[in-house]
Amino acid sequence: MKTLQLSIRTIAAVVCVGALSLALTGNAQNLLTDPGFELQISAPNPDPNGIPGWANFGGAQFLPSTLAHSGNNVLYTPDNGGGYNVPGTYQVFAANPGDTFTFSGWVYTPNALVSGDNDFAILQLTFFPGAPPNNYGGGTGTSFGVNVGDPASGPAVALPQGVWTYASITGTAPTGTASMGAYLLDINADANADFYFDDMSLTVNPVPEPATLSLAGLGLLGILASRMRRLINK
């Protein structure tokens, strides 16, 4: 009987610890609508009704291309003649303080970027205090980004001509966060900074619910109690 009771406690504890592990490792599901741009799902900009899809602006567009990283389409951001035009696209999601998001994907340019100039793409996470889809109603947000290309200053992922290059950025939502925007941006000082994006991914590692932490804590206590009884009964 003691062995059976111990086994039951151990199984329960393992289940609780498993729940904690799932809570801490987060949800590996890709949150983006049409992450590879194959379906060409667009949303208006701005998007007050929260329509799923990519909200393109500044000339950004879906483009069929034999150069795609996979499939047949890419998201294309044109140089627009240089002069620091900023075409791009984004999707908005609900977020909670402490949630950690990772935004990643592939970037390509068919042109040679001008050395030492501001020709670069950005993968950016911006956290807002406003609730989605009207996230801008809460004011400006806190941003995390990775530069891909050749900025005049600051760190960047190098982007050789004609080579698909992987980039990723991770950011944790600060206090007061209610929403998050995942942005693809094209900063171009010259008239050759065309960028393609493909196979994007957005995942979240959410803050564990208090009930989940309590359940896992009880499971750990169960393991400790069972081991102590075994030591005492020896």
GUDRENMI-79182 format. One record per residue: chain; x, y, z of N, C-alpha, C in turn; residue in three letters. Coordinates in Angstrom, 1 decimal. Last residue first. Example, Ala and Ser with C-alpha at 12.3 -4.5 7.8 and 13.67 -1.06 7.14 Angstrom:
<nuros>
chaine,n.xx,n.yy,n.zz,ca.xx,ca.yy,ca.zz,c.xx,c.yy,c.zz,residu
A,12.8,-2.2,7.1,13.7,-1.1,7.1,12.9,0.0,7.9,SER
A,13.2,-5.7,7.8,12.3,-4.5,7.8,13.2,-3.3,7.8,ALA
</nuros>
This chain:
<nuros>
chaine,n.xx,n.yy,n.zz,ca.xx,ca.yy,ca.zz,c.xx,c.yy,c.zz,residu
A,13.2,3.9,6.7,14.3,3.0,6.5,14.9,2.5,7.8,LYS
A,11.4,5.9,7.2,10.9,4.5,7.4,12.1,3.4,7.1,ASN
A,12.7,8.2,6.6,12.3,8.0,8.0,12.0,6.5,8.2,ILE
A,13.0,8.0,3.8,14.2,8.1,4.6,13.8,7.7,6.1,LEU
A,10.3,8.1,3.0,11.1,6.9,2.7,12.4,6.9,3.6,ARG
A,9.6,10.6,3.9,8.9,9.4,4.5,9.8,8.2,4.2,ARG
A,11.1,12.1,2.1,11.4,12.2,3.5,10.8,11.0,4.3,MET
A,9.9,11.5,-0.3,11.3,11.1,-0.1,11.6,11.2,1.4,ARG
A,7.4,12.7,0.1,7.5,11.2,-0.2,8.9,10.8,0.1,SER
A,8.0,15.4,0.3,7.4,14.7,1.4,7.6,13.2,1.3,ALA
A,9.0,16.0,-2.2,9.9,16.1,-1.1,9.3,15.3,0.1,LEU
A,6.8,15.5,-3.8,8.0,14.7,-4.1,8.9,14.8,-2.8,ILE
A,5.1,17.5,-2.8,4.7,16.1,-2.7,5.9,15.2,-2.9,GLY
A,6.4,19.8,-3.5,6.3,19.5,-2.1,5.9,18.0,-1.9,LEU
A,5.9,19.6,-6.3,7.3,19.5,-5.8,7.3,19.2,-4.3,LEU
A,3.1,20.0,-6.3,3.7,18.7,-6.8,5.1,18.6,-6.3,GLY
A,2.8,22.5,-5.3,2.3,21.4,-4.5,2.9,20.1,-5.0,LEU
A,4.0,23.9,-7.5,4.6,23.9,-6.2,4.2,22.8,-5.3,GLY
A,2.1,23.4,-9.5,3.4,22.8,-9.7,4.2,22.8,-8.3,ALA
A,0.0,24.9,-8.4,-0.2,23.5,-8.7,1.2,22.8,-8.8,LEU
A,1.1,27.5,-8.4,0.7,26.9,-7.2,0.6,25.4,-7.3,SER
A,1.5,27.9,-11.2,2.7,27.9,-10.3,2.3,27.2,-9.0,LEU
A,-1.2,27.9,-12.0,-0.3,26.9,-12.5,1.0,26.8,-11.6,THR
A,-2.2,30.2,-10.7,-2.7,28.8,-10.3,-1.8,27.7,-10.8,ALA
A,-0.8,32.3,-11.9,-0.5,31.9,-10.5,-1.0,30.6,-10.1,PRO
A,0.4,31.5,-15.2,-0.7,31.9,-14.3,-0.3,31.5,-12.9,GLU
A,3.6,32.7,-16.5,2.7,31.6,-16.0,1.6,32.1,-15.1,PRO
A,3.7,34.7,-19.3,3.9,34.7,-17.9,3.0,33.6,-17.3,VAL
A,4.6,33.1,-22.5,3.7,33.9,-21.6,4.1,33.8,-20.1,PRO
A,6.4,33.4,-25.0,6.6,32.7,-23.8,5.8,33.5,-22.7,ASN
A,5.5,33.3,-28.4,5.4,34.0,-27.1,5.7,33.0,-26.0,VAL
A,6.6,34.0,-31.8,6.1,33.1,-30.7,6.2,33.8,-29.4,THR
A,6.5,34.4,-35.2,6.3,35.1,-33.9,5.8,34.2,-32.9,LEU
A,8.2,34.3,-38.3,7.7,33.6,-37.1,7.6,34.5,-35.9,SER
A,8.4,34.2,-41.9,8.4,34.9,-40.6,7.8,34.1,-39.5,MET
A,9.1,33.7,-44.7,9.1,32.7,-43.6,9.3,33.3,-42.2,ASP
A,10.7,36.8,-45.8,9.9,35.5,-46.1,10.1,34.7,-44.8,ASP
A,11.2,39.9,-47.5,11.1,39.1,-46.3,10.3,37.9,-46.6,PHE
A,13.5,42.0,-49.4,12.4,40.9,-49.4,12.4,40.3,-48.0,TYR
A,14.3,45.4,-50.1,14.4,44.2,-49.2,13.2,43.3,-49.4,PHE
A,16.3,47.8,-51.7,15.1,46.9,-51.7,15.3,45.7,-50.9,ASP
A,18.0,50.2,-51.9,17.8,49.4,-50.7,16.4,48.7,-50.7,ALA
A,18.7,52.0,-53.7,18.9,50.6,-54.1,18.6,49.7,-53.0,ASN
A,18.8,54.8,-53.3,17.8,54.2,-54.2,18.1,52.8,-54.6,ALA
A,19.4,55.3,-49.7,19.8,55.3,-51.1,18.7,54.6,-52.0,ASP
A,18.4,55.0,-47.3,19.0,56.3,-47.6,19.3,56.4,-49.1,ALA
A,15.8,53.2,-45.9,16.7,53.4,-47.0,17.1,54.8,-47.3,ASN
A,14.5,50.8,-43.9,15.1,52.1,-43.8,16.1,52.3,-45.0,ILE
A,11.8,49.0,-43.7,12.9,49.2,-44.6,13.3,50.6,-44.5,ASP
A,10.4,46.5,-41.4,10.6,47.9,-41.8,11.8,48.0,-42.8,LEU
A,7.9,44.8,-39.8,9.0,44.6,-40.8,9.2,46.0,-41.4,LEU
A,6.7,44.3,-36.4,6.9,45.2,-37.6,8.1,44.7,-38.5,TYR
A,4.3,43.6,-34.2,5.4,43.0,-34.9,5.6,43.6,-36.2,ALA
A,3.0,45.1,-31.3,3.1,45.1,-32.8,4.4,44.5,-33.2,GLY
A,1.0,44.4,-28.5,2.3,44.4,-29.1,2.2,44.4,-30.6,MET
A,-0.7,45.5,-25.5,-0.7,45.0,-26.9,0.7,45.1,-27.4,SER
A,-0.4,46.3,-22.9,-1.7,45.7,-23.3,-1.7,45.1,-24.7,ALA
A,1.9,47.0,-20.3,1.6,46.6,-21.7,0.3,46.0,-21.8,THR
A,2.6,47.6,-17.7,1.6,48.5,-18.4,1.3,48.1,-19.8,GLY
A,6.0,46.7,-17.8,4.8,47.0,-17.0,3.8,47.9,-17.8,THR
A,7.0,45.3,-21.0,7.2,46.0,-19.7,5.9,46.2,-19.0,PRO
A,7.6,42.2,-22.6,6.7,43.3,-22.4,6.8,43.9,-21.0,ALA
A,10.7,41.5,-24.0,9.8,41.2,-22.9,8.9,42.4,-22.6,THR
A,11.9,40.3,-27.1,11.6,41.4,-26.2,10.6,41.0,-25.2,GLY
A,14.2,39.3,-29.7,13.3,38.9,-28.5,13.1,40.1,-27.6,THR
A,14.7,38.7,-33.1,14.7,39.7,-32.0,13.8,39.2,-30.9,ILE
A,16.7,37.6,-35.9,15.7,37.3,-34.8,15.8,38.4,-33.7,SER
A,17.4,36.5,-39.2,17.5,37.4,-38.1,16.4,37.2,-37.1,ALA
A,19.2,35.1,-42.0,18.2,34.9,-40.8,18.5,36.0,-39.8,TYR
A,19.2,35.8,-45.4,19.9,35.9,-44.1,18.9,35.9,-43.0,THR
A,19.9,35.0,-48.7,18.8,35.0,-47.6,19.5,34.9,-46.3,TRP
A,21.8,36.9,-50.8,21.8,35.8,-49.9,20.7,35.9,-48.8,VAL
A,22.1,39.1,-52.5,21.7,37.9,-53.1,21.7,36.7,-52.1,GLY
A,24.7,40.7,-50.6,23.8,40.8,-51.8,23.4,39.4,-52.2,GLN
A,24.6,40.2,-47.0,25.3,40.1,-48.3,24.2,40.2,-49.5,PRO
A,24.1,41.7,-44.3,23.2,41.2,-45.3,23.9,41.3,-46.7,LEU
A,24.8,41.4,-40.8,25.3,41.7,-42.2,24.3,41.0,-43.2,ALA
A,23.0,42.8,-38.3,23.2,41.5,-39.0,23.6,41.9,-40.4,VAL
A,24.4,45.4,-36.3,23.5,44.9,-37.3,23.9,43.5,-37.8,ALA
A,25.0,48.2,-34.1,25.1,46.8,-34.5,24.1,46.4,-35.5,PRO
A,25.8,51.6,-35.1,25.1,50.6,-34.3,25.3,49.2,-34.9,GLY
A,25.5,53.5,-38.2,26.1,53.3,-36.8,25.2,52.2,-36.1,SER
A,24.5,53.2,-40.7,25.7,54.0,-40.6,26.3,53.8,-39.2,ALA
A,23.6,49.8,-41.5,23.3,51.1,-40.9,24.6,51.8,-40.7,PRO
A,23.1,47.5,-43.6,24.3,48.4,-43.4,23.9,49.7,-42.8,ASP
A,21.4,44.6,-42.4,21.9,45.4,-43.6,23.1,46.2,-43.2,GLY
A,19.2,44.7,-40.0,19.7,43.7,-41.0,20.1,44.5,-42.2,VAL
A,18.7,45.3,-36.6,19.0,45.8,-37.9,19.6,44.8,-38.8,ASN
A,16.1,44.5,-34.4,17.4,44.0,-34.9,17.5,44.6,-36.3,VAL
A,14.5,45.9,-31.4,14.6,45.6,-32.9,16.0,45.1,-33.2,GLY
A,11.9,46.9,-29.3,13.1,46.0,-29.4,13.3,45.7,-30.9,PHE
A,10.2,49.6,-27.7,10.6,48.8,-28.9,11.9,48.0,-28.7,SER
A,7.3,50.8,-26.1,8.7,50.4,-25.9,9.1,49.4,-27.0,THR
A,5.2,53.4,-27.6,5.5,52.1,-26.9,7.0,52.0,-26.8,GLY
A,2.9,56.2,-27.2,4.0,55.5,-27.8,4.4,54.3,-27.0,THR
A,-0.7,55.7,-26.5,0.6,56.4,-26.6,1.7,55.6,-27.2,GLY
A,-3.0,54.2,-26.6,-2.3,54.3,-25.3,-1.0,55.1,-25.3,GLY
A,-3.8,54.1,-29.2,-4.5,55.0,-28.3,-3.9,55.1,-26.9,GLY
A,-2.5,52.2,-30.5,-1.8,53.5,-30.5,-2.6,54.4,-29.6,TYR
A,-4.2,50.0,-30.5,-3.1,50.0,-29.6,-2.4,51.4,-29.5,ASN
A,-6.8,49.0,-31.2,-6.4,50.4,-31.2,-5.3,50.7,-30.2,ASN
A,-7.4,46.3,-31.0,-6.6,46.7,-32.1,-6.2,48.2,-32.1,PRO
A,-5.4,46.2,-28.0,-5.5,46.0,-29.5,-7.0,46.0,-29.8,PRO
A,-5.0,48.9,-25.6,-5.4,47.5,-26.0,-5.6,47.4,-27.5,ALA
A,-1.9,50.7,-24.9,-3.3,50.6,-25.4,-3.7,49.2,-25.8,GLY
A,0.7,50.5,-24.3,-0.2,50.4,-23.2,-1.7,50.3,-23.6,PRO
A,2.8,48.3,-26.4,1.9,49.5,-26.2,1.1,49.4,-25.0,PHE
A,5.9,47.4,-27.8,4.8,47.1,-26.8,4.1,48.4,-26.5,PHE
A,7.2,46.2,-30.8,6.9,47.4,-30.0,5.7,47.1,-29.1,THR
A,9.8,44.6,-32.5,8.7,44.4,-31.5,8.4,45.7,-30.8,LEU
A,11.1,44.4,-35.7,10.9,45.1,-34.5,9.7,44.7,-33.8,GLN
A,13.6,44.1,-38.1,12.6,43.3,-37.4,12.4,43.9,-36.0,LEU
A,14.6,46.2,-40.7,14.4,46.0,-39.3,13.3,45.0,-39.0,ILE
A,17.1,46.8,-43.2,15.8,46.3,-42.8,15.8,46.2,-41.3,ALA
A,19.1,49.5,-44.5,18.9,48.3,-43.7,17.4,48.1,-43.4,PHE
A,21.2,51.9,-45.1,20.3,51.0,-45.9,20.2,49.7,-45.2,ASP
A,22.9,54.3,-44.5,21.8,53.8,-43.8,20.8,53.1,-44.7,ASN
A,26.4,53.5,-45.2,25.2,54.3,-45.4,24.0,53.7,-44.6,ASP
A,28.6,51.9,-45.3,28.6,53.0,-44.4,27.4,53.9,-44.4,GLY
A,28.1,50.9,-48.7,28.9,50.8,-47.5,28.8,52.0,-46.6,SER
A,25.0,50.2,-50.0,26.1,51.2,-50.0,26.8,51.1,-48.6,VAL
A,24.4,46.8,-51.0,24.1,48.0,-50.2,25.3,48.9,-50.1,LEU
A,23.5,45.5,-54.0,24.7,45.7,-53.1,24.4,46.9,-52.3,ALA
A,20.3,43.8,-54.3,21.3,44.8,-54.6,22.5,44.8,-53.6,ASN
A,18.4,42.1,-53.4,19.0,41.8,-54.7,20.1,42.7,-55.1,PRO
A,18.3,41.0,-50.1,18.3,42.1,-51.0,19.0,41.7,-52.3,THR
A,16.4,39.4,-47.5,17.1,39.3,-48.7,17.2,40.6,-49.5,TYR
A,15.6,37.6,-44.5,15.7,38.9,-45.2,16.7,38.7,-46.4,VAL
A,13.5,35.6,-42.4,14.6,35.7,-43.4,14.5,37.0,-44.2,TRP
A,12.8,35.6,-38.8,12.6,35.3,-40.2,13.8,35.6,-41.1,GLY
A,11.2,36.5,-35.7,12.3,36.0,-36.5,11.9,35.7,-38.0,SER
A,10.5,37.3,-32.5,10.1,37.6,-33.9,11.3,37.3,-34.8,PHE
A,9.3,36.4,-29.4,10.5,36.3,-30.3,9.9,36.4,-31.8,THR
A,8.3,37.8,-26.3,8.0,37.5,-27.7,9.3,37.3,-28.5,PHE
A,7.2,37.3,-23.1,8.4,37.4,-23.9,8.1,36.9,-25.3,THR
A,5.3,39.0,-20.7,5.3,38.1,-21.8,6.5,38.3,-22.6,ASP
A,5.4,41.1,-18.9,6.2,39.9,-18.6,6.2,38.9,-19.7,GLY
A,2.1,42.2,-19.4,3.5,42.5,-18.8,4.2,41.2,-18.5,PRO
A,0.7,40.8,-22.4,0.6,41.1,-20.9,2.0,41.4,-20.4,ASN
A,-1.1,41.5,-25.5,0.1,41.1,-24.7,-0.1,41.5,-23.2,ALA
A,-2.6,41.0,-28.6,-2.7,41.3,-27.2,-1.5,40.8,-26.5,ALA
A,-1.1,42.2,-31.7,-1.6,41.2,-30.8,-1.7,41.7,-29.4,PHE
A,-0.7,43.2,-35.1,-0.9,43.5,-33.7,-1.5,42.4,-32.9,VAL
A,1.7,43.4,-37.8,0.5,42.7,-37.2,0.5,43.0,-35.7,GLN
A,3.0,45.3,-40.6,2.9,44.9,-39.2,1.6,44.1,-38.9,TYR
A,5.4,46.7,-42.9,4.1,46.0,-42.6,4.1,45.6,-41.2,THR
A,6.9,49.3,-45.0,6.9,48.2,-44.1,5.5,47.6,-43.9,GLY
A,9.0,52.1,-46.0,7.9,51.1,-46.2,8.0,50.0,-45.2,PRO
A,10.3,54.9,-45.4,10.2,53.7,-44.6,8.9,52.9,-44.9,VAL
A,12.8,57.0,-46.9,11.4,56.5,-46.9,11.4,55.2,-46.0,ASN
A,15.3,58.2,-47.0,14.8,57.7,-45.7,13.3,57.5,-45.8,TYR
A,16.1,58.5,-49.6,15.6,59.7,-48.9,15.0,59.3,-47.6,GLY
A,14.9,56.2,-52.1,15.8,56.6,-51.1,15.2,57.7,-50.2,GLY
A,13.0,55.4,-53.9,13.9,56.5,-54.3,14.8,57.0,-53.2,GLY
A,11.8,53.2,-52.8,11.0,54.4,-52.9,11.9,55.6,-53.2,ASN
A,12.7,50.6,-52.3,13.5,51.7,-51.8,12.8,53.1,-51.9,ASP
A,10.0,48.4,-51.2,10.9,49.1,-52.2,11.7,50.2,-51.6,PRO
A,9.6,45.3,-49.8,9.6,46.7,-49.4,10.6,47.5,-50.3,THR
A,7.7,42.4,-50.2,8.7,43.3,-50.8,8.5,44.7,-50.3,TYR
A,7.4,39.2,-49.1,6.9,40.6,-48.8,8.0,41.5,-49.2,LEU
A,7.0,36.6,-51.5,7.7,37.3,-50.5,6.9,38.6,-50.1,VAL
A,6.0,33.4,-52.8,5.8,34.8,-52.6,6.7,35.3,-51.5,ASN
A,6.3,30.6,-53.1,6.3,31.5,-54.3,6.2,33.0,-54.1,ASN
A,8.3,28.5,-51.0,7.1,28.9,-51.7,7.3,29.8,-52.9,GLY
A,11.1,30.3,-49.5,10.3,29.0,-49.7,9.0,29.5,-50.4,SER
A,12.4,32.6,-50.3,13.1,31.6,-49.5,12.4,30.3,-49.5,HIS
A,12.1,33.6,-53.8,11.5,33.4,-52.4,12.3,32.4,-51.6,ALA
A,12.8,34.1,-56.3,13.8,34.2,-55.3,13.3,33.9,-53.9,LEU
A,10.6,34.2,-57.9,11.4,32.9,-58.0,12.6,32.9,-56.9,THR
A,7.8,35.7,-56.5,9.2,35.8,-56.9,9.8,34.4,-56.9,SER
A,5.1,37.9,-56.0,5.5,36.6,-56.5,7.0,36.7,-57.0,PRO
A,4.7,40.0,-53.3,5.4,39.9,-54.6,5.7,38.4,-54.9,LEU
A,2.9,42.3,-51.4,3.2,40.9,-51.6,3.7,40.8,-53.1,PHE
A,4.5,45.4,-50.4,3.5,44.6,-51.1,3.9,43.2,-51.2,GLN
A,5.0,48.8,-49.4,5.2,47.4,-49.2,4.1,46.6,-49.8,ALA
A,4.3,51.5,-49.7,4.6,50.8,-50.9,5.0,49.3,-50.7,GLY
A,3.5,52.4,-47.1,4.7,53.0,-47.8,5.2,52.2,-49.0,GLY
A,2.3,49.3,-45.6,2.3,50.8,-45.8,3.6,51.2,-46.5,PHE
A,0.1,46.6,-44.7,1.2,47.2,-45.4,1.1,48.7,-45.5,ASN
A,-0.7,44.5,-42.4,-1.1,45.9,-42.7,0.1,46.6,-43.3,ALA
A,-1.5,41.2,-42.8,-0.4,42.1,-42.8,-0.9,43.5,-43.2,TRP
A,-4.1,39.7,-40.6,-3.3,39.9,-41.9,-2.2,41.0,-41.7,GLY
A,-7.4,40.2,-39.3,-6.1,39.5,-39.4,-5.4,39.7,-40.7,PRO
A,-8.7,43.3,-38.1,-8.7,42.3,-39.2,-7.4,41.5,-39.3,ILE
A,-9.3,45.2,-36.1,-8.5,44.0,-35.8,-8.6,42.9,-36.9,GLY
A,-10.5,47.5,-36.6,-11.4,46.4,-36.3,-10.6,45.1,-36.1,ASN
A,-8.5,49.4,-37.2,-9.3,49.6,-35.9,-10.2,48.4,-35.6,PRO
A,-5.8,49.6,-38.5,-6.7,48.4,-38.5,-7.6,48.5,-37.3,ASP
A,-4.6,52.2,-40.8,-4.7,51.5,-39.5,-5.8,50.4,-39.6,PRO
A,-4.5,49.6,-42.9,-3.6,50.4,-42.1,-4.1,51.8,-42.0,ASN
A,-6.1,46.4,-43.3,-6.0,47.8,-43.5,-5.0,48.5,-42.5,PRO
A,-4.3,43.4,-44.2,-5.2,44.1,-43.3,-5.1,45.6,-43.6,ALA
A,-4.0,40.5,-46.4,-3.7,41.9,-46.0,-4.8,42.4,-45.1,SER
A,-2.5,37.7,-47.4,-3.6,38.2,-46.6,-3.2,39.5,-46.0,ILE
A,-1.2,35.9,-49.3,-1.3,37.4,-49.5,-2.5,38.0,-48.7,GLN
A,-0.5,33.3,-48.9,-2.0,33.6,-49.1,-2.2,35.1,-49.4,LEU
A,2.2,33.5,-48.5,1.7,32.7,-49.7,0.3,33.0,-50.0,GLU
A,3.6,34.7,-46.5,3.0,35.5,-47.5,2.4,34.8,-48.7,PHE
A,4.3,33.2,-44.3,5.1,33.1,-45.5,4.6,33.9,-46.7,GLY
A,2.3,33.7,-42.4,3.7,34.1,-42.1,4.7,34.0,-43.3,PRO
A,-0.6,34.2,-42.1,0.1,34.2,-43.4,1.6,34.5,-43.2,ASP
A,-0.5,35.6,-38.9,-1.4,35.3,-40.0,-0.5,35.3,-41.3,THR
A,1.6,34.5,-36.2,1.3,35.4,-37.4,0.3,34.8,-38.3,LEU
A,2.2,32.8,-34.2,1.1,33.6,-34.0,0.7,34.4,-35.2,LEU
A,3.2,29.5,-34.1,3.4,30.8,-34.8,2.2,31.6,-34.8,ASN
A,3.6,27.9,-30.9,2.8,28.2,-32.1,3.1,29.5,-32.7,GLN
A,4.8,27.4,-28.6,5.7,27.4,-29.8,4.9,27.7,-31.0,ALA
A,4.4,29.0,-25.6,3.6,28.4,-26.7,4.4,28.5,-28.0,ASN
A,6.5,28.2,-22.8,5.7,29.0,-23.6,5.0,28.2,-24.7,GLY
A,8.0,27.3,-20.7,8.6,27.2,-22.1,7.8,27.9,-23.1,THR
A,6.4,27.6,-18.5,7.6,28.4,-18.6,8.3,28.4,-19.9,LEU
A,4.3,25.9,-18.9,4.0,27.3,-18.7,5.3,28.2,-18.9,ALA
A,5.6,23.5,-19.1,4.9,24.0,-20.3,4.6,25.5,-20.1,LEU
A,6.5,23.3,-16.5,7.5,23.3,-17.6,6.8,23.9,-18.8,SER
A,4.1,23.1,-15.1,5.0,24.2,-14.9,6.0,24.4,-16.0,LEU
A,3.3,20.6,-16.0,2.5,21.8,-16.3,3.3,23.0,-16.1,ALA
A,5.3,19.0,-15.0,5.1,19.1,-16.4,4.3,20.3,-16.8,GLY
A,4.8,19.2,-12.3,6.0,19.7,-12.8,5.9,19.9,-14.3,VAL
A,2.3,17.8,-12.3,2.4,19.2,-11.9,3.6,19.9,-12.4,CYS
A,3.2,15.2,-13.1,2.2,16.0,-13.9,2.2,17.5,-13.6,VAL
A,4.8,14.6,-10.9,5.4,14.7,-12.3,4.5,15.5,-13.2,VAL
A,3.0,14.5,-8.8,4.0,15.5,-8.8,4.6,15.7,-10.2,ALA
A,1.5,12.3,-9.6,0.8,13.6,-9.5,1.9,14.7,-9.5,ALA
A,3.5,10.3,-9.5,2.8,10.6,-10.7,2.2,12.0,-10.7,ILE
A,4.0,10.4,-6.7,5.0,10.7,-7.6,4.5,11.1,-9.0,THR
A,1.5,9.6,-5.6,2.1,11.0,-5.3,3.1,11.4,-6.3,ARG
A,1.4,7.0,-6.7,0.4,8.0,-7.0,0.9,9.4,-6.8,ILE
A,3.7,5.9,-5.5,3.6,6.0,-6.9,2.6,7.0,-7.3,SER
A,3.0,6.0,-2.8,4.1,6.7,-3.2,4.1,6.9,-4.7,LEU
A,0.8,4.3,-2.7,0.6,5.7,-2.4,1.8,6.5,-2.9,GLN
A,2.1,1.9,-3.4,1.1,2.4,-4.3,0.8,3.9,-4.0,LEU
A,3.8,1.6,-1.2,4.4,1.7,-2.5,3.4,2.3,-3.5,THR
A,2.0,1.2,0.8,2.8,2.4,0.8,3.4,2.7,-0.5,LYS
A,0.8,-1.2,0.0,0.0,0.0,0.0,0.9,1.3,0.0,MET
</nuros>
